[in-house]
Structures are given as C-alpha cells and as structure tokens.
Amino acid sequence: MKLLALTFGFGILSAIIPLFNMEAYIAVADTQSTHHPLLLAFVGSLGQNVGKLVWYYVCRGAVDIPW
C-alpha cells in the first residue's frame, strides 16, 4: 500500500516537474515489488492526471490576472 501511495505522489511530482520520469520509476518499482506493473502504471497515471490538473488551474487562473 505504501508503494501505491508513493507511486501516486511520484506521478503528481512528475507531472509538475518533468525532470522526474514516471516510466523509469515504474520500471524500477516493478523490479522491487510484488504489485502488478499495470496496477503501478494505473496509479501513476492517476497521479499524473492530478498533477496536470494543477497546471490547468494555474494557467486558467493566470489568464484572469489584470496586468
């Protein structure tokens, strides 16, 4: 369960900061865990979607800034 939560958090991080590679994380996590790799990929993609929502709302709010 800890690995799935960490995978979700890393997905958010990799969506916000592109320096962190989610695919490499999944490959390494798969070798170290008993979870199915598709489950890790699914949880990671959920985290990436949450991270992309952060970008979306930041950019959407930036349009309303009266400069």
CORGINOR-V270759 format. One record per helix or strand of 3 or more residues. SS is the DSSP state (2 for helix, 1 for strand). FROM is the first residue (numbers start at 1). TO is the last residue. If there is no record, write none. Layout:
<<SS,FROM,TO> <SS,FROM,TO>>
//
This chain:
<<2,2,16> <2,22,32> <2,37,63>>
//
